Amino acid sequence: MFDKILIANRGEIACRVMRTARRLGIRSVAVYSEADAGAMHVAMADEAFLIGPPPAAASYLNGAAILAAAKASGAEAIHPGYGFLSENAAFAEASAAAGIVFIGPPPAAIRAMGSKAEAKRLMEQAEVPLVPGYHGSGQSLAELQDAARRIGYPVLVKASAGGGGKGMRVVADPAALADAMAAARREAKTAFGDDTLLLERYLERPRHVEIQVFADGHGNAVYLFERDCSIQRRHQKVIEEAPAPGLADSVRRFMGEAAVAAARAVDYRGAGTVEFLYQDGQFFFIEMNTRLQVEHPVTELITGLDLVEWQLLVAAGRPLPLAQEQLTRHGHAFEVRLYAEDPAKDFLPAIGRLKHFRPPADSRHVRLDAGVREGDVVSVHYDPMIAKLIVWDDDRAAAVRRLRRALGDCELAGIATNLGFLSAVAEHPAFAAAEIDTGFIERHRAQLLPPPAPVPPLGLAFAALALLSWRGQEARRAAQSSADPHSPWHLTNGWRLNDDNRHDFHFVDGGERRPVVVHFRPDGWRLDLPDGPLTARHAQLDGSRLAAELNGERRSATVVRDGSQLTILHAGHVWQLTLDDPSLRSGADDDVDTRLAAPMPGTVVQVQVKAGQTVTRGQPLIVVEAMKMEHTIVAPADGTIAAVHFRTGDPVSEGQELLSFEAS
């Protein structure tokens, strides 16, 4: 076994590999960019090396710098995690040439499966079922249009070298194929350096079922059961579970055997995942990921195995610890991906500081694989995943309950996240009934992504009582440090001459002002809320945790304050309020802003209009790529483009005006 390994990655996967390494007595070496100098994975490692500036291309994708760090540290092997260089055959070859073990499959297997087109040709030879499609070398528009006609619409346009939903478009109308191909090529070229495309028949309601495989250098290959990853948005997985619900045992076995056949077809070694689409009792190969998957923890929880440990054993030349007949599974597991993103804005990635982060306390049934801590910054440079929340129980129904409770107990504030959206999915009756497929989110969008609702009276009450408590704490601190600690000027009981003792708060909720008047009473307070009065007693604030008796019922919530911004976290709900300061308001509130700005830092990849052009509401104007995704800025109304401020390839900052727009 190795004495020291380098992890050529960052975030939660780097931390997760380090935990196994530490348990096995292996020293770990981290690499980091200038943006990650204070990151969690750097703090966890035994050693850490700076490898470049923030952009991934100059740091985590800089194979030469990573190999130099490995040599300088004396690491015997490199674990690539997932993403970055994990499926880069040239890096695997360079590692071997430097005398360093690459903890992954052979370069030939990476190359074979890295090209979706080549993988499909190999699987066809191995008699693994394929989705009808086109994976030829002809890449002209005419050739792909002809292939699409033969396959039949709707078709799925995919990047041959792709993954994670990048370079992927669903096309139902032949007239839209050219634009979809152009967008897919841009994304594929940016993300993978290869704009080759393939086409597949788009199945209407498939499930995404994948098989975890493992192979060693001694001729052994096994499958560690299956995972269902059907809950997706933008072709990216959101919730995964194991085992896949509702599959016949014969189908599970056939899929597992087909996955092992796929691995043997490329002389595979190490951990890999063979992905299938499943519909109406049939399954079809779509791709093989030649690395550890983001969702591997659900397999670990139902098998009791450590897949990173298996990776290390195989890379060190050991045989697989168990044969196929020795592998067993028990119970059911779910994984949800906690992202810094705004579901209400079409899942636009978010950046900023994680002001508050409290995971669930249940360590027996709940596991958290995190790559950030409270106070860390989610930056524009890397994937916005904050953590993975994984739960386990004896059966699926019990695991669903665990998932709902864990999401309700998880607290995140300071940045937009998908926590509330994940709770909505977990609470949906169709999810509980395992009525799932890759169209689940779109089909239930109205229930999962309802229009923003006003903060309820309970949230307003929590906000007002928390502010009262903070003001009381501040007053007590001021009194203790003053020359006259008993001065009445330190009181915060709302005393007024010839008037009721009260505090007036004004909150802004989604642009609407929501007043709350707190009247002091001998045994507590009466809160006048927009929807009526509420009585409160025995309010206690411990840090950011507030408990109070509201209308005779003991309730609690977490209230996080960041300047004038308040985040209230209660039973899985996340409510946002702004404390209104009249001195900051001006008559400018009524001005109409016709600026079209970048939603976040990124790069302009397409400009579709020019100055003086007349446009209609909803017309695409300019495309910005940020955080691995394209964001199309559209006309907010009919009007005219007064000016275009950027060209294709230009970098832009968050909030920077892209075009000047004049509404008709």
C-alpha positions in Angstrom: 0.0 0.0 0.0 1.1 3.6 -0.6 2.6 5.7 2.2 1.7 9.1 0.6 -0.8 10.1 -2.1 -1.5 13.4 -3.8 -5.2 14.4 -4.4 -5.4 16.3 -7.7 -8.7 17.9 -6.9 -10.5 20.3 -4.5 -13.7 20.6 -2.5 -15.7 17.7 -1.1 -14.1 14.9 -3.1 -10.6 15.9 -2.0 -11.8 15.9 1.6 -13.5 12.6 1.2 -10.4 10.9 -0.3 -8.3 12.3 2.6 -10.6 10.8 5.2 -10.1 7.3 3.8 -6.3 7.9 3.4 -6.1 9.0 7.1 -8.0 5.9 8.2 -5.6 3.7 6.3 -2.6 5.6 7.7 -1.7 7.1 4.3 -0.4 10.7 4.3 -2.2 13.1 1.9 -1.0 15.9 -0.2 -3.3 18.7 -1.4 -2.9 21.0 -4.3 -4.6 24.4 -4.4 -5.0 27.5 -6.5 -4.6 31.0 -5.1 -8.3 31.2 -4.7 -8.3 28.1 -2.5 -5.4 29.1 -0.1 -7.8 28.9 2.9 -10.0 26.0 1.6 -11.1 23.1 3.7 -9.2 20.5 1.7 -6.0 22.4 2.2 -6.5 22.5 5.9 -7.2 18.8 6.1 -4.2 17.6 4.2 -0.8 16.7 5.7 0.9 18.9 3.1 -0.3 21.3 0.5 1.2 22.9 -2.7 0.2 26.0 -4.6 -0.2 25.2 -8.3 -1.4 28.3 -9.9 -3.9 31.2 -10.1 -7.7 30.8 -9.7 -8.8 29.8 -13.2 -8.9 26.0 -13.4 -7.1 25.9 -16.7 -4.1 27.5 -14.9 -4.3 25.4 -11.7 -6.4 22.2 -11.3 -6.0 21.4 -15.0 -2.3 22.2 -15.0 -1.0 18.6 -15.2 2.7 19.7 -15.2 2.3 21.7 -12.0 0.5 18.9 -10.3 3.2 16.4 -11.3 5.8 18.8 -10.0 4.0 19.0 -6.7 3.8 15.2 -6.5 7.5 14.8 -7.1 8.4 17.5 -4.6 6.2 15.9 -1.9 7.4 12.3 -2.6 3.8 11.1 -3.3 3.8 7.7 -4.8 0.3 8.0 -6.4 -2.2 10.6 -7.6 -5.9 10.3 -6.9 -7.7 12.6 -9.4 -11.1 12.6 -7.8 -13.8 13.5 -10.4 -13.9 16.3 -12.9 -10.7 18.2 -13.8 -8.0 15.6 -14.8 -9.8 12.5 -13.7 -10.6 11.3 -17.2 -7.6 12.7 -19.0 -5.6 9.9 -20.6 -2.6 12.1 -21.3 -2.3 13.0 -17.7 -2.5 9.3 -16.7 0.3 8.6 -19.1 2.4 11.5 -17.9 1.9 10.3 -14.3 3.2 6.8 -15.2 6.1 8.3 -17.1 7.1 10.2 -14.0 7.0 7.0 -11.9 3.8 8.0 -10.1 0.8 5.7 -10.0 -2.5 7.1 -11.4 -5.3 5.9 -9.2 -7.7 5.2 -12.1 -8.1 3.0 -15.2 -5.5 2.5 -17.9 -5.2 5.4 -20.4 -6.5 3.2 -23.2 -9.7 2.6 -21.3 -10.1 6.3 -20.6 -9.7 7.1 -24.2 -12.1 4.4 -25.4 -14.8 5.5 -23.0 -14.0 9.2 -23.0 -15.4 9.4 -26.5 -19.1 8.6 -26.4 -19.0 7.7 -30.1 -16.1 5.3 -29.7 -17.7 3.9 -26.5 -20.9 3.1 -28.4 -19.0 1.4 -31.1 -17.2 -0.8 -28.5 -20.5 -1.6 -26.7 -22.1 -2.5 -30.0 -19.3 -5.1 -30.5 -19.7 -6.3 -26.9 -23.5 -6.7 -27.5 -24.5 -4.2 -24.9 -27.9 -2.6 -25.7 -27.6 0.8 -27.3 -30.1 3.7 -27.7 -30.8 4.1 -31.4 -28.6 7.0 -32.6 -25.7 8.4 -34.6 -22.1 8.3 -33.5 -20.3 8.6 -36.8 -17.3 10.8 -37.7 -19.2 13.0 -40.2 -20.0 16.2 -38.3 -21.4 18.5 -40.9 -24.8 20.1 -40.4 -26.2 18.2 -43.4 -24.9 14.8 -42.1 -26.3 15.4 -38.6 -29.6 16.6 -40.0 -29.9 13.5 -42.2 -29.0 11.3 -39.2 -31.7 13.0 -37.1 -34.3 12.3 -39.7 -33.4 8.6 -39.7 -33.5 8.4 -35.9 -36.7 10.4 -35.6 -37.5 13.4 -33.5 -37.2 14.3 -30.7 -33.4 13.8 -30.7 -30.8 14.4 -28.1 -27.7 16.3 -29.2 -24.7 15.3 -27.0 -21.1 16.2 -26.8 -19.1 13.1 -27.6 -16.5 14.0 -24.9 -19.1 15.4 -22.5 -20.6 14.8 -19.2 -22.6 16.5 -16.5 -25.1 17.9 -19.0 -22.6 20.0 -20.8 -23.0 20.2 -24.6 -26.4 18.6 -24.4 -29.7 19.7 -26.0 -33.1 18.2 -26.7 -34.5 19.0 -30.1 -38.1 18.4 -31.0 -38.3 20.6 -34.1 -36.0 20.0 -37.1 -35.8 23.7 -37.6 -34.1 24.1 -34.2 -31.4 21.5 -34.8 -28.8 23.9 -36.2 -29.0 26.4 -33.3 -28.9 23.5 -30.8 -25.9 22.0 -32.4 -24.1 25.4 -32.4 -24.8 25.9 -28.7 -23.8 22.3 -27.9 -20.5 22.7 -29.8 -19.6 25.9 -27.9 -20.2 24.3 -24.5 -18.4 21.2 -25.5 -15.4 23.1 -26.8 -15.2 25.2 -23.7 -15.7 22.3 -21.2 -13.8 19.5 -22.9 -11.7 20.9 -25.7 -13.6 18.7 -28.2 -16.8 19.8 -30.1 -17.6 16.5 -31.7 -21.3 15.7 -31.4 -23.5 12.6 -31.5 -27.2 12.1 -31.7 -29.6 9.7 -29.8 -33.3 9.1 -29.9 -34.7 11.1 -27.0 -36.8 8.7 -24.8 -39.9 10.4 -23.5 -39.9 9.1 -19.9 -36.7 7.1 -19.2 -35.0 6.5 -15.9 -31.3 7.0 -15.5 -30.0 3.9 -13.9 -26.2 3.3 -13.5 -24.1 0.4 -12.4 -21.0 0.7 -10.2 -18.3 -1.6 -11.5 -14.9 -2.5 -10.2 -12.0 -4.4 -11.8 -8.5 -5.2 -10.8 -5.3 -6.2 -12.6 -5.8 -9.9 -11.9 -8.7 -10.5 -14.2 -11.5 -9.9 -11.7 -14.5 -7.7 -12.4 -17.7 -7.2 -10.4 -20.7 -4.9 -10.2 -21.7 -3.3 -6.8 -25.4 -3.0 -7.7 -27.2 0.0 -9.2 -28.1 3.6 -8.5 -31.1 5.5 -9.8 -30.2 9.1 -10.8 -33.4 10.1 -12.6 -34.1 13.3 -10.6 -32.2 15.8 -12.8 -32.2 19.4 -14.0 -30.4 20.5 -17.1 -29.3 16.9 -17.5 -27.4 17.1 -14.2 -28.2 14.9 -11.3 -29.9 16.4 -8.3 -31.0 13.4 -6.2 -29.6 9.8 -6.4 -30.6 6.6 -4.7 -29.6 3.0 -4.3 -30.9 0.5 -5.1 -33.1 1.6 -8.0 -36.7 1.2 -6.9 -39.1 -1.1 -8.8 -36.7 -3.0 -10.9 -37.1 -6.8 -11.3 -34.2 -8.8 -9.9 -33.7 -10.2 -13.4 -33.3 -6.7 -14.8 -30.8 -5.8 -12.1 -28.7 -8.8 -12.9 -28.8 -8.3 -16.6 -27.8 -4.7 -16.2 -25.0 -5.6 -13.9 -23.7 -8.3 -16.2 -23.9 -5.9 -19.2 -21.9 -3.3 -17.2 -19.2 -5.9 -16.4 -19.1 -6.9 -20.0 -18.5 -3.2 -20.9 -15.7 -2.9 -18.4 -14.0 -6.1 -19.7 -14.4 -4.8 -23.3 -11.8 -2.1 -22.5 -9.6 -4.0 -20.1 -10.8 -1.8 -17.2 -9.2 -1.4 -13.8 -10.4 0.5 -10.8 -13.8 2.2 -10.1 -16.1 3.0 -13.0 -19.8 3.6 -13.7 -21.8 2.3 -16.6 -24.8 4.4 -17.2 -28.1 3.2 -18.8 -31.4 4.6 -19.8 -34.3 2.4 -18.6 -37.8 2.5 -19.9 -40.6 -0.1 -20.2 -38.4 -3.0 -19.1 -35.6 -2.2 -21.5 -32.3 -0.7 -20.8 -29.8 1.0 -23.2 -26.1 1.9 -22.7 -25.4 5.7 -22.8 -21.9 6.1 -21.5 -19.2 4.9 -19.1 -17.6 7.3 -16.6 -14.0 6.1 -16.0 -13.7 7.5 -12.5 -15.4 7.6 -9.1 -18.9 9.2 -9.3 -20.2 12.1 -7.3 -23.0 9.7 -6.1 -20.8 6.9 -4.9 -21.7 7.3 -1.2 -25.2 5.8 -1.7 -23.5 2.6 -2.9 -21.2 2.7 0.1 -24.1 3.0 2.5 -26.0 0.0 1.1 -22.9 -2.2 0.8 -21.0 -1.1 3.8 -17.9 -0.7 1.6 -15.4 2.1 1.2 -15.0 2.6 -2.6 -12.0 4.9 -2.2 -10.2 2.1 -0.2 -11.0 -0.3 -3.0 -9.5 2.2 -5.5 -6.3 2.4 -3.5 -6.1 -1.4 -3.2 -6.5 -2.0 -6.9 -4.0 0.8 -7.8 -1.5 -0.8 -5.4 -1.8 -4.1 -7.3 -4.0 -5.9 -4.9 -7.0 -8.1 -6.1 -10.5 -7.0 -5.4 -11.5 -7.7 -1.7 -14.7 -9.6 -2.6 -16.0 -11.7 -5.5 -19.4 -11.1 -7.0 -21.2 -13.8 -5.0 -19.8 -12.3 -1.8 -21.3 -8.8 -2.4 -24.5 -8.0 -0.5 -26.6 -4.9 0.0 -28.9 -3.8 2.8 -31.3 -1.0 3.1 -31.9 2.1 1.0 -29.9 5.3 0.6 -30.4 8.8 -0.9 -28.0 11.5 -1.8 -28.9 15.1 -2.5 -26.5 17.7 -3.9 -26.5 21.0 -2.0 -25.7 23.7 -4.5 -25.1 27.4 -4.3 -27.7 28.3 -6.9 -31.1 30.0 -7.2 -33.9 27.6 -8.3 -36.2 30.6 -8.8 -33.9 32.0 -11.4 -33.6 28.8 -13.4 -31.0 27.4 -11.1 -28.5 30.2 -11.8 -25.3 29.5 -9.8 -24.7 31.8 -6.9 -21.4 33.1 -5.4 -20.7 34.6 -2.0 -19.8 33.8 1.6 -21.5 31.0 3.5 -22.5 32.9 6.5 -24.2 30.1 8.4 -23.8 26.3 7.9 -25.2 23.7 10.3 -25.5 20.1 9.1 -28.0 17.6 10.7 -27.0 16.1 14.0 -28.0 12.5 13.2 -24.6 10.8 12.4 -26.0 7.2 12.5 -28.4 7.7 9.5 -27.0 10.9 7.9 -23.7 11.5 6.3 -22.4 14.9 5.0 -19.6 15.1 2.5 -18.7 18.8 2.5 -16.0 20.8 0.8 -16.7 24.1 2.5 -17.2 25.3 6.1 -19.1 28.1 7.6 -17.4 31.4 6.6 -16.0 30.0 3.3 -16.6 31.6 0.0 -18.2 29.9 -3.0 -16.3 31.5 -5.9 -17.0 31.9 -9.6 -14.1 29.8 -10.6 -15.4 26.3 -9.6 -18.4 24.1 -9.4 -21.0 25.6 -6.9 -21.6 22.4 -5.0 -21.5 23.0 -1.3 -21.9 19.5 0.0 -23.6 16.2 -0.4 -26.2 15.1 2.1 -26.6 11.3 2.2 -29.1 9.3 4.3 -29.7 5.6 4.9 -32.4 3.5 6.5 -33.8 -0.1 6.3 -36.1 0.5 3.3 -37.0 3.2 0.9 -40.0 4.6 2.8 -37.9 5.0 6.0 -35.1 6.5 4.0 -37.5 9.1 2.5 -38.5 10.1 6.0 -34.8 10.4 7.0 -34.2 12.5 3.9 -37.1 14.9 4.7 -35.9 15.2 8.3 -32.3 15.7 7.4 -33.1 18.5 4.9 -35.3 20.2 7.5 -32.5 20.0 10.0 -29.8 21.3 7.6 -29.2 25.1 7.8 -27.5 27.2 5.1 -27.6 31.0 4.9 -25.6 33.8 3.4 -25.9 32.7 -0.2 -28.8 31.4 -2.4 -29.0 27.6 -2.3 -31.3 24.8 -3.5 -32.1 23.6 0.0 -35.8 24.6 -0.2 -36.1 23.1 -3.6 -34.6 19.8 -2.5 -37.1 19.7 0.4 -39.9 20.3 -2.0 -38.8 17.3 -4.1 -38.5 15.1 -1.0 -41.9 16.1 0.2 -43.6 15.5 -3.2 -46.0 12.4 -3.1 -44.8 11.2 -6.5 -41.2 11.1 -5.2 -42.4 9.1 -2.2 -44.2 6.7 -4.5 -41.1 6.3 -6.7 -42.9 7.7 -9.7 -39.6 9.0 -11.1 -37.9 9.6 -14.4 -35.7 12.2 -16.0 -38.6 14.5 -16.6 -39.7 14.5 -13.0 -38.7 18.1 -12.2 -40.1 19.6 -15.4 -43.4 17.7 -15.0 -43.9 18.8 -11.4 -42.3 22.3 -11.9 -45.4 24.1 -10.7 -45.4 22.3 -7.3 -41.6 22.3 -6.9 -40.9 25.8 -8.1 -44.0 27.9 -7.2 -44.0 31.7 -7.5 -42.4 33.4 -4.5 -44.8 33.6 -1.6 -44.8 36.3 1.1 -42.9 35.4 4.3 -45.6 34.0 6.7 -46.5 35.6 10.0 -44.3 33.1 11.8 -41.3 34.2 9.9 -42.0 37.9 10.6 -42.4 37.1 14.3 -39.1 35.2 14.4 -37.4 38.2 12.7 -38.8 40.8 15.0 -38.0 38.8 18.2 -34.5 38.1 17.1 -33.9 41.8 16.4 -35.3 42.6 19.9 -33.0 40.0 21.5 -29.9 41.3 19.6 -30.7 44.9 20.5 -31.0 43.8 24.2 -27.6 42.1 24.0 -26.0 45.1 22.5 -27.5 47.4 25.1 -26.3 45.2 27.9 -22.8 45.2 26.5 -22.9 48.9 26.1 -24.2 49.4 29.7 -21.4 47.2 31.2 -18.7 49.2 29.4 -20.2 52.6 30.2 -19.6 55.0 33.1 -23.2 54.6 34.3 -24.4 51.1 33.6 -27.8 51.9 35.3 -28.6 54.8 33.0 -32.2 54.6 31.5 -30.7 55.3 28.1 -29.5 51.7 28.0 -33.1 50.4 28.2 -34.6 48.6 25.1 -38.1 48.2 26.3 -39.6 50.6 23.8 -40.5 53.1 26.5 -42.2 56.3 25.1 -43.5 59.3 27.0 -47.3 59.1 27.3 -47.5 56.3 24.9 -47.5 52.5 24.6 -44.0 50.8 25.0 -43.3 49.5 21.6 -40.8 48.9 18.8 -41.7 49.5 15.1 -39.9 47.3 12.5 -40.3 47.6 8.8 -39.2 44.7 6.7 -39.0 44.4 2.9 -40.2 41.1 1.5 -39.9 40.6 -2.2 -40.3 44.3 -2.8 -43.2 44.7 -0.5 -43.0 46.5 2.9 -44.2 44.4 5.8 -44.5 46.4 9.1 -44.4 44.7 12.5 -45.1 46.6 15.7 -44.0 44.9 18.9 -45.8 46.0 22.1 -44.2 45.3 25.4 -46.3 43.5 28.0 -45.5 42.5 31.6 -45.3 38.8 30.6 -44.0 39.2 27.0 -45.0 40.9 23.8 -47.9 41.5 21.5 -46.9 41.5 17.8 -49.1 43.4 15.4 -48.5 41.6 12.1 -50.0 42.3 8.6 -52.3 39.3 9.1 -53.3 40.0 12.7 -51.9 40.0 16.2 -49.7 37.3 17.8 -48.6 36.9 21.5 -45.1 36.0 22.3 -43.4 35.0 25.6 -40.2 33.6 26.9 -38.1 34.4 23.9 -34.5 33.1 24.2 -31.7 33.6 21.7 -28.7 31.3 21.8 -26.3 32.5 19.1 -28.5 32.5 16.1 -31.0 30.0 17.5 -34.3 31.6 18.7 -36.9 29.8 20.8 -40.1 31.4 21.9 -43.7 30.7 23.0 -45.9 32.0 20.2 -49.7 32.0 20.8 -49.1 29.4 23.5 -47.0 27.0 21.3 -43.2 26.6 21.8 -41.5 27.2 18.4 -37.9 27.6 17.3 -36.0 28.9 14.3 -32.5 30.0 13.3 -32.2 33.7 12.4 -29.0 34.8 10.6 -28.3 38.5 10.1 -25.9 39.8 7.5 -26.1 43.6 7.7 -29.7 44.5 6.9 -30.4 41.0 5.4 -32.2 38.4 7.6 -32.5 34.7 6.8 -35.0 32.7 8.8 -34.6 28.9 8.8 -37.5 26.9 10.2 -38.4 23.3 9.6 -36.9 23.2 6.1 -38.2 26.6 5.1 -35.9 29.4 4.1 -37.3 32.9 4.4 -35.5 36.1 3.4 -36.2 39.6 4.7 -34.5 43.0 4.6 -34.7 45.3 7.5 -35.9 48.6 6.0 -33.9 51.7 6.7 -35.9 54.8 5.6 -32.7 56.8 5.4 -31.5 54.7 2.5 -34.5 55.1 0.4 -34.8 57.7 -2.4 -37.0 58.7 -5.2 -34.8 56.6 -7.5 -36.9 53.6 -6.6 -39.4 54.5 -9.3 -36.8 54.7 -12.2 -37.0 52.0 -14.8 -33.7 50.2 -15.3 -33.2 49.3 -18.9 -29.7 48.0 -18.4 -29.1 44.3 -19.2 -26.3 43.1 -16.9 -24.2 40.0 -16.5 -25.8 37.8 -13.8 -22.4 36.8 -12.6 -18.7 36.9 -13.7 -18.1 35.0 -17.0 -17.3 35.2 -20.6 -19.3 36.4 -23.6 -19.7 33.5 -26.0 -22.2 34.9 -28.5 -23.6 38.3 -29.4 -26.8 37.9 -31.4 -27.8 41.6 -31.9 -26.2 44.9 -32.9 -26.7 48.5 -32.0 -29.8 50.0 -33.5 -31.5 46.7 -34.0 -35.2 46.4 -33.1 -36.0 43.4 -30.9 -39.1 41.7 -29.4 -39.8 40.6 -25.8 -38.0 37.3 -25.0 -35.6 37.5 -28.0 -32.1 36.2 -27.2 -29.6 39.0 -27.2 -26.3 37.8 -25.8 -25.0 34.6 -24.3 -22.6 34.6 -21.3 -20.8 31.4 -20.0 -20.4 31.4 -16.2 -19.6 28.5 -13.8 -19.7 25.9 -16.7 -23.1 26.9 -18.0 -24.4 29.2 -20.7 -26.8 32.0 -19.6 -28.9 33.7 -22.4 -29.9 37.3 -21.8 -33.2 38.1 -23.5 -35.1 41.3 -24.2 -37.3 42.2 -21.3 -39.8 43.9 -23.7 -40.2 45.1 -27.2 -37.6 47.7 -27.9 -34.3 48.8 -29.5 -30.7 47.9 -28.7 -29.1 51.3 -28.1 -25.5 49.9 -27.6 -23.6 46.7 -27.4 -20.7 46.9 -25.0 -18.9 43.5 -25.4 -17.8 41.2 -28.1 -17.5 37.4 -28.2 -14.6 36.3 -26.0 -14.7 39.3 -23.7 -14.7 38.7 -19.9 -17.5 40.4 -17.9 -18.0 41.1 -14.2 -21.2 40.5 -12.2 -23.6 43.3 -12.7 -21.7 44.8 -15.6 -23.9 46.3 -18.3 -23.8 44.1 -21.5 -26.2 46.1 -23.7 -28.2 49.3 -23.4 -31.8 48.7 -24.1 -34.6 51.2 -24.9 -38.1 49.8 -24.4 -40.8 50.8 -26.9 
